[in-house]
Structures are given as C-alpha cells and as structure tokens.
Amino acid sequence: MQDVYQSPLVSRYATREMLKLFSPLKRTLTWRKLWVALAKAEMMLGLPITKEQVDELISNIENIDEAAIAQKEQEVRHDVMAHIYGYGLVCPKAKSIIHLGATSCYLTDNADILIYDEALDCLKQKLLTLISRLADFAGKYRLLPTLGYTHFQSAQPVTVGKRACLWIQDFIMDLEELSFTKDNLILLGSKGTTGTQASFLSLFNGDHSKVIRLDKMIAEEFKMKGCYPITGQTYPRKVDSRILNTLSSIAQSSYRFATDIRLLQHLHEVEEPFEVSQVGSSAMAYKRNPMRSERVCSLARYVIVNSQNGPLTASSQWLERTLDDSANRRISLPESFLATDAILNLLINISTNLKVYPAIIKKHLNAQMPFIATENLLMEAVKRGGDRQTIHEIIRHHSMAALEQIKEKGADNDFIERLACDKRLPLTHEEIIKLLEPINYVGRAPEQVDEYLTNTVQPLIKSCGDFTDVKDELTI
C-alpha cells in the first residue's frame, strides 16, 4: 500500500497502453529521438556534425541514467537542461552538438504532438471497436419493439436496435471529429525562441533554404505532414483546445449512452454486465447497481469540465510565449486522455455484454399499448361506420377511467376490457387485441436500422481497414 497520493486514473481506471504513452520514460525517449532527428538533419545540411556522433546518439537512446538527471534538475531547476546533461553523460562524443540551435520547446512541444498523435490513434481504435459492438447489438435487436420515451414519459414504440443507432450516431460524429483532429496534427518544428528561426538561420550562414528544409526533414523523420509555418516559441495552444474539445465530445456521447443504460436498468429492460461474484451493495445484497455506467458518467463529467483548460490557456497566451501554460498542460491533457481511455474501455465492456430482457420490455409495452393505439382504434372504428366524434368521446371516457384506476388504486390497465364491453364501439375484443400488436407501431424503425448499418456504419468500419479490435477486459 502506497503512502503517497496516486491519481485514480493511474491506479484504477486507465489502461496500461495509455499510461505508457504519458510515462516519463516515453517522454524521455521521444525527446532523445527528437535530438537524433535534429542532429541527423543538421549533419545532412552541412553542419560540422559527424556520423559517429549521430550513431552514438542513436545507440544510447535507451541508456538513461535517471538518478543523474534527477539530481541535475534539482541543481539547475530546468528539466530540459537536466536531460541534455544526462544524454551527454552517455554520449561523450556527441555531447557538444546535442540540442544545437534549439530551444526547450523544440523538445517539449514536438514531443507532446507526437504523443498526442499516438494517444488519439489509441482512442480511435477503441471508438471503432465500440461502434462495431453497438452495430452488432443494433442488428440483433432491430425488430424488438420497446416503449419509446420522450421526457422519460411513455411515447410511441421504437425498437431496441433503433435506440442503439442513436448511440452509434453520436459516437460516429466523435470519430469524425477525432479523425479530423488527428489528421491535422503537425509539428512545431525548429522555430527557436520567438518563432523566427534566427538561431538556425545563423547556423546555416543565412541560407533560408536550409532552414526550411530542416523543418521538413524533422517532420519526415516522424512521418508527420509538416510543421506550423508561423509560431511563437510554442505551437499554437489552440491545438490543445481542439484536442480537449474532441475528448469532451467523446465524453458527452458516453455520458448520454451510460445514462440511457442506467435508466433502462432501473426499468429492468436492459442491463450492463453483472458478474457472478459481483457485489452490488455492501448493505443491500439484492442490488445490481449499474456501476460501470455510473463510472462512465463520473469520468465523463470530469473530461467535459477539464476541456475548459484548453480555451482558457489558448486565450491567455502573451505575445510570443508565456510559461503559465506549462503546469496546466502537464496535468489537463494527459489526465483527459487517461480518463477518456478509461471511459471507452468501460463502454466496450458494457456494449459487448449488454443483457436484454424481452419479457419485461413486452410487459411495459402491453401496459401502455392500449393508450398508444387509441388513434388507430379510432380510425378503425370509423371505417366500420362509427361517428368520429362519438368514438373519440367513448375512447376518451374509458381511457380516463382506466388511468384513474391505475393511479389511484394501483389496478391493472383494463382499458381494453372497458372498450370491448361498450356496445357503441363497432369492434370485437379480438379485433381490438389485433390492433395492439406493438410491431405495427414502430414505423420504419427496423428499416432505419438496416439502412443505417448498411449505408453508414459498415462502410465506415470498412474504410478504417483492419482496426485493432480492443478486448473488453476491466481491472476493477
């Protein structure tokens, strides 16, 4: 048991894959790869850097003396300078050319972009897995009628599959936003202290073409599309705002989906997975609390609120740079990625193992169908020769009486029996029952499911190629 605080995102929720992306080791290795890319490009562009020095940097990327770096940072109070010192300890031949012409943001900002790019790809695979799982669920239950709700009050029937398509559509919008954000990530490049590239222009003796090529070569080294043409010392902090907004969007859809599951679990119609030995409550042994969905909502609320850090930071940048973004970004961006990762992991688990209870769904439908079918009953009675206004009054009178019995006395809904016994209504009991078949009231819901899955969801999944199907495992 640890005697110091550790973020629950680390100890309980986020996956090891995402945790490794934001680890100190990943950051250090990325910094060193950026130093290698810089030295290699500078050598190829004619600066006095030897292949032996570059090879030494490459061979020692993973040779990290953590204790020496930590001690140096305590001394100089500057993380980048401490890491330059640490890399120089294991690369004595290349020590003099490490970080040549660069400023700290060459490392920190470029590394952040590269890590965010990987993290967004990780989330993309999970979003695709979630959409795929929900598509299977929607197809399986495309024909199962269920009571629709508006304002959480009984409304016209839909199907379980049609409702699932509402969730899918939200997540597809998130996938589109995430893909746009990821596809438009580019590096800071080598811009110098105020973004003018003055130090590199000096290194290359005023040769502008070599300064331009340096940025291109660094981007190509990391298979990125390019670098920002105009910057201050940092890449535009609006990029962080865009990323956090993307994560917030995923959180919003997740909150909505998880809330629907919580409502449906209250109705006993659909439940999230509940394992054999799982305990729902320490006091009430019978409880089957929707803890996964509740956790999703809790984490999603955090991501949504945390997304405000991006615009607040972007709007408060001074001229070419200020450092009040640094501590905030070190917390807000990694934590949002970790929380979103945890959310998607939970949702994959939930959507893969959703339990549907058709008998309960049918019971709830049957209790409301007599009222839902009143318009159809009215029209059919008129077809049989009844007077429209008279029939309307008969239906209104009996429906109000039945509702009063249900609400005041807790009685069963006897609306149909009341209608069948009213000789003024030209319909038999059997004819009325036939008119109450729920599938006749779902409109185009099954067809909408088929069309949406065929025309939108399946082509989208296919266009993403062989995406990594994520397992639905949970640690806690």
Summary of the structure (lengths in Angstrom):
residues: 476
radius of gyration: 30.9
end to end distance: 16.7
largest distance: 104.6
contacts: 1481
relative contact order: 0.11
helix: 66%
strand: 4%
